[in-house]
């Protein structure tokens, strides 16, 4: 009986080797194996430019003040791949999630001189450079290229709503008193807005900065991949 058992086991191993090992080798050679950083909603080796009226859209010019009370403009980010968000420090809802996800990007790319983050407050009356400095310390920000920015209120709202087309407004009826979209914008080294495409080939434009319970892969994972693509260009 033992001999029959050994024969049976040997036969199963032989069949497995014939059927499955060539498939595994083929997947490895073709690069089709997956790990956590290679999950894709769609293939995006060539990121889209965001176009408006037939022209590639650049980041609008801006000049704001950071948490160290230093003037920072869009020109300070030239030559860098960077991510833009609109938030406020006393936000009781989505901002903590957004900046927890932004911290993931800093942990991955924060040591690089060719990567940056622009976090622009929509509550400049309260979010002074001193308050922004305290906020940066809460998140243990270490990158010199993660700038928490403030400025004149109407200027910032024009920048958000017209410059980046990311909605923001004062709304006393909502928690925190401000209403805004939790989007991240991706900008390349030349100041152009970029994004991956959806399953139909259209640019997704912005990445969701908060978590989506219904998504198989979170946008922050996709964004991390796409930052790497631009950094490799």
C-alpha positions in Angstrom: 0.0 0.0 0.0 2.9 2.4 0.8 4.3 1.9 -2.7 1.0 2.7 -4.2 0.8 5.9 -2.1 4.3 7.0 -3.2 3.3 6.4 -6.9 0.2 8.4 -6.5 2.0 11.4 -4.9 4.7 11.2 -7.5 2.0 11.3 -10.2 0.3 14.4 -8.7 3.7 16.2 -8.5 4.5 15.3 -12.1 1.1 16.6 -13.3 1.5 19.9 -11.3 4.9 20.4 -12.9 3.7 19.8 -16.4 0.7 22.0 -16.2 1.5 24.9 -13.8 5.3 25.5 -13.7 5.5 26.6 -17.4 2.6 29.0 -16.7 4.4 30.5 -13.6 7.7 30.8 -15.6 5.8 32.5 -18.5 4.2 35.0 -16.1 7.5 35.9 -14.5 9.1 36.4 -17.9 6.3 38.5 -19.2 6.2 40.6 -16.1 2.6 39.9 -15.3 3.1 39.0 -11.7 1.7 41.6 -9.2 2.8 43.1 -6.0 1.2 45.7 -3.8 2.7 48.7 -5.7 1.8 47.4 -9.2 -2.0 47.1 -8.9 -3.5 49.2 -11.6 -7.0 50.3 -12.4 -5.8 50.5 -15.9 -2.4 50.5 -17.7 -0.9 54.0 -17.4 2.7 54.0 -18.6 1.8 57.2 -20.5 0.0 59.7 -18.2 -2.5 62.0 -19.8 -2.2 65.8 -20.0 -5.3 67.7 -18.8 -6.5 69.8 -21.7 -8.8 72.8 -21.6 -10.0 74.3 -24.8 -7.6 72.2 -26.7 -4.5 73.3 -24.7 -2.6 71.5 -22.1 -3.5 73.0 -18.7 -0.7 74.3 -16.6 -0.8 75.1 -12.9 -1.9 78.7 -12.4 0.7 81.1 -11.2 0.5 81.6 -7.4 2.4 83.3 -4.6 1.6 82.3 -1.1 3.3 82.1 2.4 4.4 78.8 3.9 4.6 77.6 7.5 8.1 79.1 7.9 6.7 82.5 6.8 8.6 82.3 3.5 7.1 83.3 0.1 6.5 80.2 -2.1 5.3 80.4 -5.7 4.6 77.9 -8.5 8.1 78.6 -9.8 9.6 77.1 -6.6 8.1 73.8 -7.7 9.5 73.8 -11.3 11.7 70.8 -11.9 9.7 68.9 -9.3 6.8 66.4 -9.5 4.3 67.6 -6.9 0.9 67.2 -5.5 -1.6 69.9 -4.6 -4.5 69.8 -2.1 -6.9 72.4 -0.5 -7.6 71.8 3.2 -7.8 73.6 6.6 -6.2 72.8 9.9 -9.4 72.7 12.0 -11.3 70.5 9.5 -13.2 67.8 11.5 -14.0 65.5 8.5 -12.0 64.7 5.4 -8.7 66.7 5.9 -7.2 64.4 8.5 -7.8 61.5 6.1 -6.3 63.5 3.2 -3.2 64.4 5.1 -2.8 60.9 6.4 -2.7 59.8 2.8 -0.4 62.7 1.9 1.9 61.5 4.6 2.1 58.2 2.7 3.5 60.1 -0.3 6.0 62.0 1.9 7.2 58.7 3.4 7.8 57.3 -0.1 9.3 60.4 -1.8 10.0 63.0 0.9 13.7 62.5 0.8 13.9 63.4 -2.9 14.7 66.9 -4.0 12.6 66.5 -7.2 9.3 65.9 -5.3 7.1 68.3 -3.4 3.7 68.9 -1.9 1.6 72.1 -1.8 -1.1 72.0 0.9 -3.2 75.2 0.6 -5.5 76.3 3.4 -9.0 77.6 2.6 -9.2 79.1 6.1 -6.4 81.7 5.9 -7.8 83.9 8.7 -7.2 81.1 11.2 -4.4 79.2 9.4 -1.6 81.7 9.9 2.0 80.5 9.3 2.3 79.8 13.0 -0.8 77.6 13.0 0.4 75.8 9.8 3.8 75.2 11.5 2.0 73.5 14.4 -0.1 71.4 12.0 3.1 70.3 10.1 4.6 69.2 13.4 1.5 67.1 14.2 2.1 65.2 11.0 5.8 65.0 11.7 6.6 66.6 8.3 10.3 66.1 7.4 10.4 67.1 3.8 11.6 70.7 3.1 9.4 70.5 0.0 6.1 70.0 1.8 4.8 73.5 2.0 1.6 74.4 4.0 0.5 77.6 2.3 -1.7 80.5 3.3 -2.6 83.9 1.8 -5.4 86.3 1.2 -8.8 84.6 1.2 -10.3 85.7 -2.1 -7.0 85.0 -3.8 -7.0 81.4 -2.5 -10.6 80.8 -3.5 -10.0 82.1 -7.0 -6.9 79.8 -7.1 -9.0 76.8 -6.0 -12.2 77.3 -7.9 -10.9 78.8 -11.2 -7.2 78.0 -11.2 -7.4 74.3 -10.2 -11.1 73.8 -10.6 -11.2 72.2 -7.2 -14.3 73.4 -5.4 -14.0 75.3 -2.1 -16.4 77.7 -0.3 -17.4 79.0 3.1 -20.5 77.1 4.3 -21.6 77.6 7.9 -24.1 74.8 7.6 -21.4 72.1 7.3 -19.1 70.8 10.0 -16.1 73.1 10.3 -17.7 75.9 8.3 -16.1 75.1 5.0 -17.0 72.9 2.1 -14.4 71.5 -0.3 -13.5 68.6 -2.5 -11.0 66.1 -1.2 -9.0 65.9 -4.4 -5.3 65.7 -5.0 -3.9 67.3 -8.2 -0.7 65.8 -9.8 1.7 68.2 -11.5 4.7 67.3 -13.5 8.2 68.9 -13.6 7.1 71.5 -16.2 4.0 72.6 -14.3 1.5 70.6 -16.3 -1.5 68.9 -14.7 -1.3 65.1 -15.3 -3.4 62.1 -14.5 -3.9 58.5 -15.5 -6.8 57.5 -17.7 -10.0 55.6 -16.9 -11.1 52.4 -18.5 -12.4 54.4 -21.5 -9.2 56.3 -22.1 -10.3 59.6 -20.5 -8.2 61.4 -18.0 -9.5 61.0 -14.4 -8.1 64.5 -13.8 -7.9 64.3 -10.0 -7.1 61.6 -7.4 -9.4 61.1 -4.5 -7.5 62.1 -1.3 -9.8 60.2 1.0 -10.4 56.5 1.2 -13.1 54.8 -0.8 -14.6 51.7 0.8 -16.0 50.5 -2.5 -12.7 50.8 -4.4 -10.6 47.7 -5.0 -7.5 49.9 -5.1 -7.3 53.2 -3.4 -6.5 56.4 -5.4 -3.5 57.1 -3.1 -1.9 53.8 -4.4 -2.6 54.8 -8.0 -1.2 58.3 -7.3 2.0 56.8 -5.8 2.5 54.7 -9.0 1.9 57.7 -11.2 4.3 59.9 -9.3 6.9 57.3 -9.9 6.2 57.3 -13.6 6.8 61.1 -13.8 9.9 60.9 -11.7 11.3 58.3 -14.0 10.7 60.5 -17.1 
